[in-house]
Amino acid sequence: AQSVTQLDSQVPVFEEAPVELRCNYSSSVSVYLFWYVQYPNQGLQLLLKYLSGSTLVKGINGFEAEFNKSQTSFHLRKPSVHISDTAEYFCAVKETSGSRLTFGEGTQLTVNP
Amino acid sequence: GAGVSQSPSNKVTEKGKDVELRCDPISGHTALYWYRQSLGQGLEFLIYFQGNSAPDKSGLPSDRFSAERTGGSVSTLTIQRTQQEDSAVYLCASSPQGGISGNTIYFGEGSWLTVV
């Protein structure tokens, strides 16, 4: 069975600062990896996903993530955040042969002026 | 374009009553998921439908929970004899193909259930 650990439940940062949201996963088989964002009172929106190929994945809104197989990590980064990036961010994993998406517990990113 | 549609968006019910939550997936999507998001927690898998295959019900927390999908499209999640711990956001999602693929899973905005 797969599992996901998001190492920080809350990350406060100042506007225009860089940010990294950490995600580690556990699985005995190959996986696909995803980051979703949830704005207040809204559903989840896909930010980016890693399926195969280049380990650096670029997503929407200037976010990117790097897949590190040896460290079983998929950290999300943005070089300069905006107030509008304030939201809950979820890392998720799906086995390539499976159907279930398993989520981490989320990281609340708060961008302060 | 039409995304995943859920209704009701908000539901307040009395403890012990039954509730039904509806999900209309994106047209053409064969895979449909239900997740539960409790306050301050991550997303908990409940059930998965793929085409005409038997659903994966392994995430349903108790026999008070059930779900069906009619005609391979609309799905209804039913919670019988609701308890206060059932209060959560119930999220529906759909995907073009749920099996061995990396297809994006698209989420609806959720049904907020409050049991009083």
Interface residues (C-beta under 8 A of the other chain):
Chain A: Y32 F34 Y36 N41 Q42 G43 L44 Q45 L46 K49 L51 F90 K94 T96 S97 G98 S99 R100 L101 T102 F103 G104 E105 G106
Chain B: V4 A31 Y33 Y35 Q41 G42 L43 F45 Y48 Q50 D56 G59 L91 A93 G98 G99 I100 G102 T104 I105 Y106 F107 G108 E109 G110
